[in-house]
Amino acid sequence: MTIWILTADTSRARLFATKSSGSALEELEGFEHAESRLHDRDLTSDLPGRAFDSQGSGRHAMEQRVDPKDGQAIRFAAQLAAYLEDGRVNHRYDKLYVAAPPAFLGVLRDHYGQIAPLVAGEIDKHLTQCTPAELRAYLPLSL
């Protein structure tokens, strides 16, 4: 049985694999999303667009539907979920554990789709900087 462990935040993720609770964690992949580190002013233009009213001759500023930083987090979560989905389709893992700060964990959950049944556990902590040994301490003893 192959178990994947994803540690992620809005700008970085690491993917580990193990065969059992006793075997070492092996880092498979690292992901970077530099756009998430940018300031809002660097992600958007200066002013929102303008539109005509549906009736009459007035114009108004258009609101952004999603905060630029949130939009980058959503894009990164979708990228990670696509990678995990590819792994599921190609039978590269049997179980998945996900560790992320609470807000980003919620964004990831929104993108689980078909991988949801393989998620054996979630850890709502920021663990992307952990060594494999430190990460192991947060995982259940019986993976």
Secondary structure, DSSP 8 states (H G I E B T S, - for coil): --EEEEEE-SSEEEEEEESSTTS--EEEEEEE-GGGGS-HHHHS-SS--EEE-SSSS-EEE---SS-HHHHHHHHHHHHHHHHHHHHHHTT--SEEEEE--HHHHHHHHTT-GGGGGGEEEEE-S--TT--HHHHHHHS-S--
